[in-house]
Amino acid sequence: MTRWTFVRRIATVAAALAAGLAQAQAPYPNRPVKFVAPFPPGGSSDVLCRLLGQKLGDALGAAVVVENRPGASAAIGHEYVAKQPADGYTLLLSSSSALVTTPLLKKHLGYDPLADFTPVSMVASAGQVLVVHPSVEAKTVAELVALARARPGRLNYGSGGIGIASHLAAETFKAAAGVDIVHVPYKGTVQAVTDLVAGNVQLVFADMVPAMPHLRAGRLRALAVTTPERSPALPEVPTMAEAGFPGFRSGVWWAVTAPRGVPAAIVERLNAALGRIVALPEVRDQYASLGVTPEHGSPQEVSARIAADSQIVAKVLKAAGVEAE
């Protein structure tokens, strides 16, 4: 090897090392960020993911690309994200159903909600709305209870699947009202609402997002909401407490997470950006139109919420006779 060849090789290696060091020290983010929605398009999680993704891209100064990876009650999307590099370039919009309920229902789950993810921030919460098909002879919750008691086992309720918030709310209602209504699970609440509109089931404790268009069009009738206060999106609809079920509360919350091990500085930046985003007037207006409440909190608060809600949901599942498979 000539001296000139040796010098050239040394220069090449030095340049490569310098480029790698420069890339490692480049400010985050310096390439597109993937934002995974683990549920099908059109549902609450998908709508929120796209809204937050657009605003987050503006805040970070980089493209944020939403990617739907639905299936297996959101397990497919969660397993995918858990295996990605912990560099802040893959984010996940998770929910209480995926972080709390699904782990209680599956003995062999491909992800651990606490061990496999880095919590970033709470971003939203929402109650549900009890909706019935217009053919149902009930204009109030009390009338629905009377109808169900008069026809035990003849009213069917749809849900987004076993353990999903719509299922847990209906089981809580069954126990509180002492009624016998039959569960018809679907692969998502959107599908349950669609079949309700078609008249194939009689009622659903639906998420606000898929229910609102049908309520506005008169294709469904709202009887009550499951939040402590009336929803700004449906101010004329009473709460379940007002309808005779004090203490009744059901809903879902959403949080942004990332693969385990994302640097604290990146988590802090994302958390701060999301806090500013959910405070924007235009975001709050869009949340309100969807029946969704803005949320923001520290990563530690996300972990605490998972632990606390797991105890509550475990009791509901036990009362409903639902066991892990």
Buried (B, 14 or more C-beta within 10 A) or exposed (E): EEEEEEEEEEEEEEEEEEEEEEEEEEEBBEEEBBBBBBBBBBBBBBBBBBBBBBBBBEBBEBEBEBBBBBBBBBBBBBBBBBEBEBBBBBBBBBBBBBBBBBBBBBEEBBBEBBEBBBBBBBBBBBBBBBBBBEEBEBEEBEBBBBBBEEEEEEBBBBBBBBBBBBBBBBBBBBEBBEBEBEBBBBBBBBBBBBBBBEEEBBBBBBBBBBBBEBBEEEBBBBBBBBBEEBBEBBEEBBBBBBBBBEEBBBBBBBBBBBBEEBEEEBBEBBBEBBBEBBEBEEBBEBBBEBBBBBBBBBBEBBBEBBEEBBEEBEEBBEEBEBEEE
